[in-house]
Amino acid sequence: MQGFDVIFFDLDHTLVDTRGQYAKGLAIALGETYPDGYPPDFQKRFLYHHERLWREYDARRLPMQEVRRQRFILAWRDFGVERSVAQADAFYETYSATLPDTLFPFPGVRELLEKLSHRYRLGIITNGSPDLQWKKLCITELEGFFPEESLIISEKIGKAKPDKTVFQYACDALSVSPSRAVMVGDNYDKDVLGARLFGMEALWLVPDPEMAKEARAMGVGETPTENPLHLLDRLQDLERQRFR
């Protein structure tokens, strides 16, 4: 049976546990930077500003360096404390050093990729920061499934998912027709709906338990797959429907 040629994945929150990494990495970095203590809700405020600023980054209105600085500065400002750019940069260096010990793939991801790699070419389409995405693959030891040229980082294109330009660039880079490619990601609007509007098939994978609860509550008439290994069945069903 004719089938798909390429399976594209989102990276953060889809293959690797980025939310878990933030929780662990920030706790370590804050403990090292402020051994005498810091506000108990600091991480919550930090991540609030991170999410808000990331939307500006996706819209290409704010560079990544400013996201990293301002989420720190604004979080401290919420507690009436002013921090400098130099302090923000130093904190980011301390935080980023925790990555090798705090970033992991979701359970089942490695087995999923091993099974898929025997039949399909694999790629990644990510809105993440260019200086970290390949590093994340290496830290989690997933780089062997993805040739470096198959890592498509939207900032290098000038647009961000769900812009159709990103999906077109990815298909061109891997020499695959949109009709023979599938996008897999946790973000319904950016990964799933964006790919479908472009003309690709898409599957919704949300392996983070808390994010899966949020996804189920969206009311979009579709249920996300939570176990990466269950994606194999979803993909086969999609292939049968598409190519029967």
N, C-alpha and C positions, 0 to 999 in steps of 0.2 A: 504494500500500500504506500502510495506517495504520502509524504508527511512534511513536517517543518524541517528547516535546515538549521536555524539559529534560535537559541533561547537566550534572550537578554534578561539580566537581573538588575534590579536596584541593589545597592550595597548596604547602606545604613538602615537598620531596623528590619531588613529583609534577610540578609545573609549573616550580618554581624550584629551583636547586641550592643548597639550604640547607647541606648538609654541606660543599660546596666553599667556600661563603661563610664558614663558621666557620673553616676552615683558613686561608684567606687573611686574613680580618679579624682573627682573633686574633693571627696572626703580626705584622701591622702594628701593632696596638694594643700588644702586648707590647714590640715594638721601640721604639715611641715612649715608652712609660711606663718601661721599664727598659733604657735604652741601654747600660748596663754589663753586661747579661746577665740571664738568668733560667733556672731549671732546664730542662733539655732535654725532660723529660717533662711539663712544665706543661700543655700543651694537652691531652694525654691525660687527665690528672687532672681538668682543668676540664670536659671533655666527659663524663667519667664521672659527675661530680657533677651536671652539667646533666641528663643522662638520668634519673638517680635522682630528682632534685628535680622534674623535669617530670611524673613520675608522680603526685607529690603535688599539683602544680598541676592536672592533669587531674581528680583526685579532689576538687578545690576545698578542699583542706586547707592550701594554701599560696598566697599571692598572687604574681603575677608579679614584683613588685619584690623579694620575698625570694628567688625563684629566681635572679634576676640578681645579688643580693648574695652569697648563700650559695655558689653554685658557685665564685665567686672566692675567698671567704674560706676555704672548705673545701679548695680546691685548694692554696692557700698553706700551710694547716695541715698538709697531707700532707708538706710539706717542712720542717716545724718552724718556720714563719714565721707570725706573727699579723698580720693586716691589719684595718683598721677599716672600719666601714660607709661612712664618708666616702671612703676609698680605693676601696672597691668601687664606689660610685656614680660616682666620677671615672673609673674604668677603664671602666665601662659606657658613659659618654658618649664616651670615646675610641674604644671599639670600635664603637658604633653609627654614628659618623661615617664609618666605612669602608664602610658598606653601598652607597652609590652606585657605588663602584669595585670591589666584590667580589661582588655578587649578580647572577646572570644566569639567564635561563630555560634549560632543557635544550635541546640541539639538536633541532629538529623541532617544538618546542612551538608556536611562533608559526604555522607552516604548518598544524599540526593545528587550532588554534583558528580560523584563517582559514577553513578548509574547513568546520568544524562550524558556524560562526556563520552560514553561508548557509542552514542548514536547521533548526537548533535554537536555542533560548534556552540561554544558558550561565550557570551559577552556581558559587559556591564555598562549600564547607562546611569550615571550618577550626577546629582547636583552638588555633591560634596566638594570640599576644598581640594584643589589640584595637588597641593604639597602633602596631602595625607592619604589619598585614596589607595595608591599603590602600596604605601607603607602599611596600611591596614590589612591589605591582602597578604602581605608578607608576614606580618605579626601573627595573623590567624592561620597561616600556612595554607591559604587557599589560592595562592598565586599560580600554582601548577595547573589549575583548571582554566586560567584566563591568560592567553598571550597578552603581553603589555599593549599591543596595538588594538586589542579588543576592549580595552578600558576606555570608555567614552565619557569624558568629563565635560559637563555642559559649559563651564566657565570658559573653556578654550574655544567654544563655538560662538559665544556671545549671547546666547539665550539659555533659558533653563526649562526643564520639563515643567509643564506639559506642552511647551511650544513645539509645533510640528517640525521645526528646523532641526531640533535635537534628534528626533527619531529618524529623520531623513539622513542626517549625517551618519548616524550609527549604521543604518542599512547600507549606505554607500561605502562606509569604511570596511564592512565585512562582506561586501559584494553580495547582498541578499535582497531579494524582493520583499517588500513589506508583507505580502501575502504568505510568505514562507518563514515568517519570524513571529515570535511570541515574546511579549514583555511580561515579566513577573516582578511585582513590587508590593510594598505595604501601603503606599499612599494612593487612595482610590482616585483622587482627582488628577494627580500628577502622573502616576504610573499606569493605572488601568484605563481611566477615561481618556487621558491624553493619548495613549497608544491607539486606542480604538478609534478616536476621532481622526487620527493620522491614517488609519487603514491597517493596523496590525491587530492581531489577536492579543488578548491579555488575560492574565490570571492574577487573582488577588491573594497574596500570601502575607499573613500577619502573625509571625511566630512569637512576638512579645505578648505575654498574657494580658497585661494591662492595656496595651494598645489594641488588642483583639476585642476587648470589651468595648472600647470606644468605637471601634469599627462596626461592631454588630449594632450599636445604638444609632448609627448614622441613618438607617432607614432608606438605603438606596435600592432595596429589592434584590440584594445579592449578599451572600454570606461568605466571609473570607475563609480561606484555608488557614488553619493554625499550625498544623504539624507539617513541616517541610516534606516528610516522606509521603504524605497524602497527596502532595502536588503531582506525583507520578500518575496517579489515577485520574486526576483532573486533566492533566495534559493528554493522556491517552483518549479520554472521552472527547476532548476538544478536537483532537486529531481525527477521530472517527467521524465526528460531525462535519468537520471542515473538508475532508478528503474522501468521504465515502462515495 
